[in-house]
Amino acid sequence: MSFLLKRLSQKNSWNKVFKQRLTEPFHLNVIALFVFIFGSFRKKVAYDLVIRPQHAFGLLNAADQAKLRGFNEITIIEFGVANGAGLMNLIAIANKVTKETGVKIHIYGFDTGEGMPEPIDYRDHPEYYNTGDFPMNKDLLEEKIKGKATIIYGPIKEKVSHFITNISKNAPIGFVSIDVDYYSSTKEVLELLKAEATCFLPLTYVYLDDIFMSHHNEKCGEMLAVSEFNEEQPRRQLSYHRFFENQRIFKNANWVKQLYYFHVLDHPYRSDLKRDRKAYVLDNPYLKFEGNKKQFD
Ligand SMILES: C[S@@+](CC[C@H](N)C(=O)[O-])C[C@H]1O[C@@H](n2cnc3c(N)ncnc32)[C@H](O)[C@@H]1O
């Protein structure tokens, strides 16, 4: 609670609350107040009442999906750790998701440990970010996350290929947060998404942090790296799900437009032609004919 109050005392957070939350229907905010006081963790995720709702949504849905596919463990990754606020938030949320679902969550972070590398050119948005921005208080952070998450230090391009060879197929990747700011760094991150299909859930959630500011666009930064990836990898697609917003109770939050679906089209799950289930039967209220419930997972 004190953490929440501290967040609300920051000007940016108030801006967010006013522009993204209080512009939502009044009755939904009243219901949210009750959910905040009495609601379960799952309800709080649905009502965007968890700090960094993108993490809460991503982890909970990845864990639910993993369970459906028969996994007891998943892996999640944050690219760009800096002083670890995002990573520590992921640790706290992962604990709650594990309590809720029983799915164990392995957490990794990637960072130089020394702040931003040199930008290559305008595509890295040097107007926003500078070499050495976002350094890390390494000792303090390591002490706090010990045994809960692992940070892999160094330039991502040097570390990601080794990481790929060690991904456990029993704990597929279900959520990735990309918060490395640059086009060039995002290109390095997206090498991960070329790993063997079974290293991932067939639908993996990817949060793109750096796409919402005025100078961000399709020809620079994270979005450029994503569109190049999609062009080069026809059976791996990172796409914005156009109905995602419709599925959320609160629709104005930025994160709803930053959460992408990573479709692993060459995943065996997506080509399994012999599914062992009863045929779906559609009902017809005009004929008073009831079918069975259609369940797409
Ligand atoms: C905005 S900060 C991350 C903030 C963090 N996610 C949070 O929630 O507090 C971006 C980080 O990305 C890291 N980074 C950017 N490019 C990188 C690269 N090519 N290799 C490793 N780390 C990189 C920087 O060191 C920096 O700490």
PDBQT file of the ligand as one rigid body, heavy atoms in Angstrom, charges set to zero:
ROOT
HETATM    1  C1  LIG A 301      15.059   1.946 -19.948  1.00  0.00    +0.000 C 
HETATM    2  S1  LIG A 301      16.249   0.907 -19.282  1.00  0.00    +0.000 S 
HETATM    3  C2  LIG A 301      15.313  -0.460 -18.634  1.00  0.00    +0.000 C 
HETATM    4  C3  LIG A 301      14.383  -0.091 -17.526  1.00  0.00    +0.000 C 
HETATM    5  C4  LIG A 301      13.816  -1.271 -16.772  1.00  0.00    +0.000 C 
HETATM    6  N1  LIG A 301      13.162  -2.216 -17.639  1.00  0.00    +0.000 N 
HETATM    7  C5  LIG A 301      12.842  -0.809 -15.705  1.00  0.00    +0.000 C 
HETATM    8  O1  LIG A 301      11.654  -1.177 -15.785  1.00  0.00    +0.000 OA
HETATM    9  O2  LIG A 301      13.231  -0.115 -14.791  1.00  0.00    +0.000 OA
HETATM   10  C6  LIG A 301      17.033   0.230 -20.694  1.00  0.00    +0.000 C 
HETATM   11  C7  LIG A 301      18.157  -0.727 -20.364  1.00  0.00    +0.000 C 
HETATM   12  O3  LIG A 301      18.476  -1.474 -21.526  1.00  0.00    +0.000 OA
HETATM   13  C8  LIG A 301      19.839  -1.844 -21.484  1.00  0.00    +0.000 C 
HETATM   14  N2  LIG A 301      20.314  -2.099 -22.858  1.00  0.00    +0.000 N 
HETATM   15  C9  LIG A 301      20.036  -1.385 -23.968  1.00  0.00    +0.000 A 
HETATM   16  N3  LIG A 301      20.649  -1.920 -25.042  1.00  0.00    +0.000 NA
HETATM   17  C10 LIG A 301      21.316  -3.007 -24.605  1.00  0.00    +0.000 A 
HETATM   18  C11 LIG A 301      22.134  -3.980 -25.240  1.00  0.00    +0.000 A 
HETATM   19  N4  LIG A 301      22.380  -3.957 -26.567  1.00  0.00    +0.000 N 
HETATM   20  N5  LIG A 301      22.658  -4.973 -24.478  1.00  0.00    +0.000 NA
HETATM   21  C12 LIG A 301      22.385  -5.039 -23.142  1.00  0.00    +0.000 A 
HETATM   22  N6  LIG A 301      21.631  -4.131 -22.481  1.00  0.00    +0.000 NA
HETATM   23  C13 LIG A 301      21.093  -3.136 -23.193  1.00  0.00    +0.000 A 
HETATM   24  C14 LIG A 301      20.531  -0.636 -20.848  1.00  0.00    +0.000 C 
HETATM   25  O4  LIG A 301      21.674  -1.034 -20.157  1.00  0.00    +0.000 OA
HETATM   26  C15 LIG A 301      19.436  -0.061 -19.926  1.00  0.00    +0.000 C 
HETATM   27  O5  LIG A 301      19.696  -0.380 -18.602  1.00  0.00    +0.000 OA
ENDROOT
TORSDOF 0
